[in-house]
Amino acid sequence: MKPTDKLLSRLNNAEVSRRDFLKKASALGIAGALPGALLSTNAVAAKPKRGGHLRIALAGGSTGDSLDPTRLTSPHINFLYYTTHAQLTEVLPNGELSPYLAESYEYGKDASEWIFKLRKGAEFHNGKTITADDVIASLDRHRGEDSASQMKSFMQEIISLKKDGDSTVIIKLQNPNVDFPTILSAPTLGILPSTNGKVEDFTVGSGAYMLEKFEPGQRSLVKRNPNFFFPDRGYVDSAEILTIADSTARQNALVTGAVDVIGDVPAATADLLARNAKIKVLDVTGMMHDTFPMLTNQAPLDNNHVRMALKLSIDREEVLEKILSGHGMVGNDHPISPVNRFFNTELEQRVYDPEKAKWHLKQAGLSKLKIKLSVSDSVYAGAVDTAVLYSEQAKKSGIEITPNRVPADGYWKDVWLKHPWCVSNWSGRPTEDWMFTQAYAATSNWNETLWKNDRFNELLVAARAELEDSKRRDMYYEMQRLVRDDGGSVVHLFANHITAYNENVGVPSKVAGNWEFDGFKMVERWWLNS
């Protein structure tokens, strides 16, 4: 019996806990081979049915949300873009990359040139045939000097976007990047209709569903696209995505039947929900992680001894048990999950050590530290409770953390990247390069700590071009160590995606863990049974 099968058998027979199961899988180096939904209550899916109206509630949305793809920030708007817009590639539920709007892709002489062939006859929602010109105009918007796009640092690697006829796009990069096709699966990079090289309408896409109504911070309404290029997807007639920031209100909406599915279920109440015979709970292991990012260009957080003191002053095991009830794994102050291909299995796990934290404060010339931590439960369920618990734990290090509760609405616009220290959450990314480039590269708009490390950025470029796995592995191992020991974020937990849904909802046997809500593809992949 293979190690994966043996472990799964022990889990299913209740011989090991979920937490011990994940630890053992990680130690064996097989976490990446595990099913996305380890504890799915719907392991054997029924045959999909068509019809009905699916209602989904999530926590993250803002009145500042915009349909401009260079300004996508909240989970709501990213979810919506995956529902209504098509990207050149997609990450499948098993974690593999596949062509999507592109029919195929391949590299040219080396990985610095990529050739994408579009699906023939694919149309936008307005009936316009999708051409290479639309792809070029859509990607080009993210490259400009004034672009605020989360994907700007990736798109600026492009030195030329050319077409070879109406259905072939040739992309040339400054440097080889073996992971570049995966980057093009980002929700932000949905292809839009264009005229004379300029994008003409953000509301029109070519995804499985068409946008009918968008109310920022409140709800989005979509209906099925009858001409979607994958006829075997998109089962419900219509769907509504609702922003309900309060976790209690979200759960009440599910219990009373006001919605069919909710995300961001607090781990502490997941088991209680599961006791309801009409509700099922899905626990998906993925790459999502909770962080406390510090702006490393602001005193005293510009001193790495201070940053290290804060990293050593959180008891990750206690937070995992009290906040997540074991629905996750402890973090090690870097964003790469055991599910990722190049997770560093040799890196020592950081533990709670107040005495060592005091030593680092002393090296920074401090005997104690007072600091504010801006937090909101709209970022993730339990964020405020985590901050309160962290503040109690840090007292033993001589650190006084004051949790600063801020409004849920506008958090990503007014707090994140602006307050010196705050709470953040990442769904993770399918590749190490994507995660590191977006959140830690010196040039990224989404470098949430404003961290700059020359060696890290040198390795980042080199690893993209390296075709030999053993060499790439060594580079990514070193990068994880650099982020852990010099970076500006306390990455304390990897949290499972916990989703709850009523018994009438149909769920595939394999559920993606690269983002919440089945990789944000729920509307396209799930169905209603009646």
Secondary structure, 3 states (H helix, E strand, C coil): CCHHHHHHHHHHCCCCCHHHHHHHHHHHCCHHHCCCCCCCCCCCCCCCCCCCEEEEEECCCCCCCCCCHHHCCCHHHHHHHHHHCCCCEEECCCCCEEECCEEEEEECCCCCEEEEEECCCCECCCCCECCHHHHHHHHHCCCCCCCCCCCHHHHCCEEEEEECCCCEEEEEECCCCCCHHHHCCCHHHCCCCEECCEECCCCCCCCCEEEEEEECCCEEEEEECCCCCCCCCCCCCEEEEEECCCHHHHHHHHHCCCCCEECCCCHHHHHHHHCCCCEEEEEECCCCEEEEEECCCCCCCCCHHHHHHHHCCCCHHHHHHHHHCCCEEECCCCCCCCCCCCCCCCCCCCCCCHHHHHHHHHHCCCCCEEEEEEECCCCCCCHHHHHHHHHHHHHHHCEEEEEEECCCCCHHHHCCCCCCEECEEECCCCCHHHHHHHHHCCCCCCCCCCCCCHHHHHHHHHHHHCCCHHHHHHHHHHHHHHHHHHCCEEEEEEECEEEEEECCEECCCCCCCCCHHHHHCHHHHCEECC
